[in-house]
Every structure is written in C-alpha cells, then in structure tokens.
Amino acid sequence: QVQLVESGGGLVQPGGSLRLSCAASASTFSIGAMGWYRQAPGKERELVAGISRGGTTNYADSVKGRFTISMNNAKNTVILQMNSLKPEDTAVYYCNAASSLYKRGDYWGQGTQVTVSS
C-alpha cells in the first residue's frame, strides 16, 4: 500500500509562488510516475502536471511555463514549483502515484489547499 504525504500550499497573492511537496512511503516499487491534480469547487479533478521516474514530464496547457514538476527518485518525492500564480489556480491540490505517466493512479494524498487572492 502506497502512502502519500503532502506539504506546502497556503494563501498567496496573484503573481506569487508556492511549492508543493509529496513523499511516497511504503511499497514504492510499483510507482512509475507521480503527479499533481487539482479540484476547484464545482469542477472535476484535473491533471496539473506529471513526471515519470525517467524524467518525462506532462503539463496541463493552463500551467505550462509557470509550473515545474520534479522528482527525487531516491527519496520518492515529487515537487511542484508554482510561479506566477493566478486566481484561477485556486483549488485543492492532490498528489497522485501511478504505474506510468499519462495514467491516473489509485493512490492519492490527502489534498492541500492553494488559494490565490489579493
């Protein structure tokens, strides 16, 4: 059973930056990729960014050029650096672990709130 523990998030003004971190523990041998999803009130959960253990990345068009995802394979940790944040980035962000990139895995973190507001 994979457990995902998230940290980061919070309140930031438009144009600001935040950093989200997610650490996977226990039975990580099955993880081929990790990623971040977000869900705003009244909307479906959507992919923000994903990364494979080999370093291949995948971003939603809405965050390209502003967000960067990275992975530390040794520590089974994935980082989402979010710059130039906009009010429309406000959502609960969830870490996800999957067997491969472009798949939505069965393992989720508890979610962390990101609020972009002046």
C-alpha positions in Angstrom: 0.0 0.0 0.0 1.4 3.4 -1.1 1.0 6.3 1.3 1.4 9.9 0.0 2.1 12.7 2.4 1.8 16.3 1.0 3.1 19.5 2.4 3.0 23.1 1.2 0.1 25.1 -0.1 -1.5 28.2 1.5 -2.6 31.7 0.6 -0.6 33.8 -1.9 -1.2 36.9 -3.8 -1.5 36.9 -7.6 1.9 36.7 -9.2 3.3 34.9 -6.2 4.9 31.5 -5.8 4.3 28.3 -3.8 6.0 25.0 -3.6 4.2 21.7 -3.0 5.9 18.5 -1.9 4.7 14.9 -1.8 6.6 12.0 -0.3 5.6 8.4 -1.0 6.3 5.8 1.6 5.9 2.0 1.7 5.7 -0.3 -1.3 7.0 2.3 -3.8 8.4 -0.3 -6.2 5.1 -0.2 -8.2 5.3 3.6 -8.8 6.3 4.5 -12.3 5.2 8.1 -12.2 3.8 10.7 -9.8 1.8 13.8 -10.4 -0.4 16.6 -9.1 -4.1 17.1 -9.8 -6.3 19.9 -8.6 -10.0 20.3 -8.0 -11.8 23.6 -7.7 -15.3 23.9 -6.2 -17.9 22.7 -8.5 -15.3 21.4 -11.0 -13.9 18.0 -11.8 -10.4 16.9 -10.7 -7.9 17.7 -13.4 -4.3 16.9 -14.1 -1.8 19.7 -13.4 1.5 18.0 -14.1 3.0 14.6 -14.1 6.5 13.1 -14.2 7.9 9.6 -14.8 10.8 8.1 -13.0 12.8 8.6 -16.2 12.1 12.3 -16.1 9.5 12.7 -18.8 7.0 15.4 -17.9 3.5 16.3 -18.8 1.7 19.6 -18.1 -1.7 21.0 -18.5 -1.8 23.8 -21.0 -3.0 26.2 -18.4 0.2 25.9 -16.3 2.9 25.5 -19.0 5.7 27.9 -18.5 4.6 28.7 -14.9 4.7 25.4 -13.0 7.6 23.0 -12.8 7.4 19.4 -11.6 10.5 17.4 -10.4 11.1 14.1 -8.8 13.7 12.8 -6.4 13.7 9.0 -7.2 15.9 8.2 -4.2 13.6 9.9 -1.8 10.3 9.0 -3.7 9.4 12.7 -3.5 7.8 14.9 -6.1 7.9 18.7 -6.0 5.6 21.1 -7.8 7.0 24.6 -8.0 4.3 27.1 -8.9 5.2 30.6 -10.1 3.2 33.5 -11.5 0.1 32.2 -9.7 -3.3 33.3 -10.8 -6.7 33.4 -9.0 -7.9 30.6 -11.3 -5.2 28.3 -9.8 -7.1 28.3 -6.6 -8.0 24.7 -5.8 -7.3 21.7 -3.6 -4.2 20.1 -5.0 -3.7 16.3 -4.7 -0.6 14.2 -5.2 -1.1 11.0 -7.2 1.0 7.9 -7.7 0.6 5.7 -10.8 2.2 2.8 -12.6 3.1 5.0 -15.6 2.8 8.5 -17.0 -0.5 9.6 -18.5 -2.3 7.3 -16.2 -4.3 8.3 -13.1 -3.2 6.1 -10.3 -5.2 4.7 -7.4 -3.1 6.3 -4.8 -3.9 9.9 -3.6 -2.6 12.3 -1.0 -4.9 14.0 1.5 -5.0 17.2 -0.5 -3.7 20.7 0.2 -5.4 24.0 -0.3 -3.9 26.6 -2.6 -5.6 30.0 -2.6 -4.5 32.8 -4.9 -6.1 36.0 -3.8 -5.3 39.6 -3.1 
